[in-house]
Amino acid sequence: MAKPFQLKPGSQLLLFLICFTLGIWVLRGLTLLSFLPGIVLYLLILACLAVFVINSVRSMR
Protein backbone atom coordinates (compact mmCIF):
# COMPACT_ATOMS: atom_id res chain seq x y z
CA MET A 1 0.00 0.00 0.00
CA ALA A 2 1.32 3.43 -0.94
CA LYS A 3 2.23 5.92 1.75
CA PRO A 4 0.08 9.09 1.56
CA PHE A 5 1.82 12.32 0.60
CA GLN A 6 2.85 14.28 3.71
CA LEU A 7 4.10 17.86 3.79
CA LYS A 8 6.85 18.97 6.14
CA PRO A 9 5.68 21.08 9.12
CA GLY A 10 7.28 24.23 7.67
CA SER A 11 5.48 23.71 4.38
CA GLN A 12 2.20 23.11 6.21
CA LEU A 13 2.66 26.38 8.09
CA LEU A 14 3.39 28.23 4.85
CA LEU A 15 0.33 26.74 3.14
CA PHE A 16 -1.85 27.66 6.12
CA LEU A 17 -0.52 31.23 6.19
CA ILE A 18 -1.07 31.69 2.46
CA CYS A 19 -4.65 30.38 2.67
CA PHE A 20 -5.38 32.47 5.75
CA THR A 21 -3.96 35.60 4.11
CA LEU A 22 -5.96 35.04 0.93
CA GLY A 23 -9.11 34.48 3.00
CA ILE A 24 -8.60 37.69 4.94
CA TRP A 25 -7.86 39.54 1.69
CA VAL A 26 -11.05 38.30 0.02
CA LEU A 27 -13.24 38.97 3.06
CA ARG A 28 -11.74 42.45 3.39
CA GLY A 29 -12.39 43.06 -0.29
CA LEU A 30 -16.02 42.03 0.16
CA THR A 31 -16.18 44.57 3.04
CA LEU A 32 -16.98 41.87 5.58
CA LEU A 33 -13.74 42.59 7.41
CA SER A 34 -13.38 46.20 6.36
CA PHE A 35 -12.68 47.26 9.95
CA LEU A 36 -9.25 45.59 9.78
CA PRO A 37 -6.48 48.05 8.99
CA GLY A 38 -4.38 47.43 5.90
CA ILE A 39 -1.27 46.86 8.00
CA VAL A 40 -2.72 43.52 9.12
CA LEU A 41 -2.73 42.32 5.53
CA TYR A 42 0.82 43.56 4.98
CA LEU A 43 2.01 41.81 8.14
CA LEU A 44 0.42 38.54 7.00
CA ILE A 45 2.13 38.84 3.62
CA LEU A 46 5.46 39.55 5.35
CA ALA A 47 4.92 36.51 7.59
CA CYS A 48 4.37 34.37 4.48
CA LEU A 49 7.58 35.67 2.95
CA ALA A 50 9.52 35.11 6.18
CA VAL A 51 8.30 31.52 6.51
CA PHE A 52 9.16 30.92 2.85
CA VAL A 53 12.71 32.21 3.30
CA ILE A 54 13.21 30.19 6.49
CA ASN A 55 11.93 27.02 4.80
CA SER A 56 14.20 27.62 1.81
CA VAL A 57 17.26 28.09 4.01
CA ARG A 58 16.43 25.02 6.08
CA SER A 59 15.92 22.83 3.01
CA MET A 60 19.36 23.77 1.63
CA ARG A 61 21.10 22.21 4.63
ZAMARGU-4260 file (C-alpha; in steps of 0.2 Angstrom, whole numbers, plus 5000, padded with zeros to 4 digits):
<rodrens>
0) 5000/5000/5000 | 5007/5017/4995 | 5011/5030/5009 | 5000/5045/5008 | 5009/5062/5003
5) 5014/5071/5019 | 5021/5089/5019 | 5034/5095/5031 | 5028/5105/5046 | 5036/5121/5038
10) 5027/5119/5022 | 5011/5116/5031 | 5013/5132/5040 | 5017/5141/5024 | 5002/5134/5016
15) 4991/5138/5031 | 4997/5156/5031 | 4995/5158/5012 | 4977/5152/5013 | 4973/5162/5029
20) 4980/5178/5021 | 4970/5175/5005 | 4954/5172/5015 | 4957/5188/5025 | 4961/5198/5008
25) 4945/5191/5000 | 4934/5195/5015 | 4941/5212/5017 | 4938/5215/4999 | 4920/5210/5001
30) 4919/5223/5015 | 4915/5209/5028 | 4931/5213/5037 | 4933/5231/5032 | 4937/5236/5050
35) 4954/5228/5049 | 4968/5240/5045 | 4978/5237/5030 | 4994/5234/5040 | 4986/5218/5046
40) 4986/5212/5028 | 5004/5218/5025 | 5010/5209/5041 | 5002/5193/5035 | 5011/5194/5018
45) 5027/5198/5027 | 5025/5183/5038 | 5022/5172/5022 | 5038/5178/5015 | 5048/5176/5031
50) 5042/5158/5033 | 5046/5155/5014 | 5064/5161/5016 | 5066/5151/5032 | 5060/5135/5024
55) 5071/5138/5009 | 5086/5140/5020 | 5082/5125/5030 | 5080/5114/5015 | 5097/5119/5008
60) 5105/5111/5023
</rodrens>
